[in-house]
Amino acid sequence: MTAVPLRRDFDAATLRAVAKKTKDAAQARRLLALAAIYEGAMRTEAAKIGDVTLQIVRDWVVKFNAHGPDGLIDRKAPGQPPKLNDAHRAALMKMIEEGPTPAIHGVVRWRLIDLAQWIFGIPPQWAAFSKSREV
């Protein structure tokens, strides 16, 4: 299997200069590993510099070729989408700021369970049941 070639519009000196300027340590480590490849080092040596496997060095090369030095910055993982949208958050903040009305809400101060019941429409008995089921 042949190695994925690095793009030709960069060289080792340029990558080292970018690595010196960046505040992202992981990006700098990746740039220095790729700079070693530009200088003729084997990819196994670049993997040792980056303290990673050959597959990860290959992934860095692919990202670098596609996006340049910015492609080597860690991105935030997408994760689960938030359960509350902006409208929900605004309503929750309003509810918290106004505080509970004892005659309406049945409490004199908000507890997390009260707010969760109000937001998600959980009947109080189910909330109590789930709490009693915890071990």
C-alpha positions in Angstrom: 0.0 0.0 0.0 1.4 3.4 -1.0 1.5 6.3 1.4 -0.8 9.2 0.8 1.4 12.1 -0.5 1.4 15.4 1.3 0.2 18.5 -0.5 2.9 20.4 -2.3 2.0 24.0 -1.3 3.6 23.6 2.2 7.0 22.6 3.3 8.7 21.6 6.6 9.7 25.2 7.5 6.2 26.5 7.0 4.7 23.8 9.1 7.2 24.4 11.9 6.4 28.2 11.8 2.7 27.5 12.0 3.3 25.0 14.9 5.3 27.7 16.7 2.5 30.2 16.4 -0.4 28.0 17.3 -1.8 27.9 20.9 -3.3 24.4 20.3 -0.7 21.8 21.6 -2.3 18.9 19.7 -2.3 20.8 16.4 1.4 21.8 17.0 2.3 18.1 17.7 0.6 17.0 14.5 2.2 19.8 12.4 5.7 18.8 13.7 5.0 15.2 12.8 4.0 16.2 9.3 7.1 18.5 9.1 9.3 15.5 9.7 7.6 13.7 6.8 8.3 16.8 4.6 12.0 16.6 5.6 12.1 13.0 4.5 11.4 11.1 7.7 9.6 7.8 7.5 6.0 7.8 8.6 6.9 5.5 11.5 9.2 8.2 12.8 6.4 10.8 12.4 4.2 8.4 14.4 6.8 8.4 17.2 7.0 12.2 17.1 3.2 12.4 17.4 3.1 9.5 19.8 0.4 7.8 17.7 0.0 4.9 15.3 0.6 4.9 11.5 -3.1 5.0 10.8 -3.5 8.2 12.8 -0.6 9.8 10.9 -2.4 8.8 7.7 -5.6 10.4 9.0 -3.7 13.6 9.8 -2.2 13.6 6.2 -5.7 13.2 4.7 -7.1 16.0 6.9 -4.1 18.3 6.2 -4.4 17.7 2.5 -8.1 18.6 2.5 -8.1 21.6 4.9 -4.5 22.7 5.5 -3.1 23.3 9.0 -6.7 24.1 10.3 -7.7 20.5 9.5 -5.4 19.3 12.3 -7.4 21.2 15.0 -9.6 19.0 17.1 -13.3 19.7 16.5 -16.0 19.5 19.0 -17.8 16.2 18.8 -21.4 16.5 17.8 -22.8 14.5 20.7 -26.5 14.4 21.5 -28.6 17.4 20.5 -29.9 19.5 23.4 -33.3 18.5 24.8 -34.3 22.1 25.2 -34.5 24.5 22.3 -34.1 28.3 22.7 -37.8 28.8 23.4 -37.8 26.2 26.1 -34.7 27.8 27.7 -36.3 31.2 27.6 -39.5 29.9 29.2 -37.4 28.1 31.9 -35.4 31.2 32.7 -38.6 33.2 33.0 -40.1 30.6 35.3 -37.0 30.6 37.5 -36.8 34.4 37.7 -40.5 34.8 38.6 -40.3 32.0 41.2 -43.1 29.6 42.1 -46.6 30.7 43.2 -47.5 28.4 46.0 -51.2 28.4 45.2 -50.6 27.4 41.6 -47.4 25.4 41.7 -47.7 23.8 45.2 -44.1 24.7 46.2 -42.5 27.7 47.8 -39.2 27.3 46.0 -38.1 25.6 42.9 -36.4 22.2 43.1 -34.9 20.6 40.2 -37.6 17.9 40.1 -40.3 20.6 40.0 -38.7 22.2 37.0 -38.2 18.9 35.3 -41.8 18.0 35.8 -42.9 21.4 34.4 -40.6 21.2 31.4 -41.2 17.6 30.4 -44.7 17.1 31.7 -43.8 14.3 34.1 -46.6 13.6 36.5 -45.3 14.0 40.1 -46.2 10.4 41.0 -43.9 9.1 38.2 -41.1 11.3 39.4 -41.4 10.0 42.9 -41.7 6.4 41.5 -38.5 6.7 39.5 -36.7 8.1 42.6 -37.8 5.2 44.7 -36.6 2.7 42.1 -33.0 4.0 42.3 -30.6 1.6 44.1 
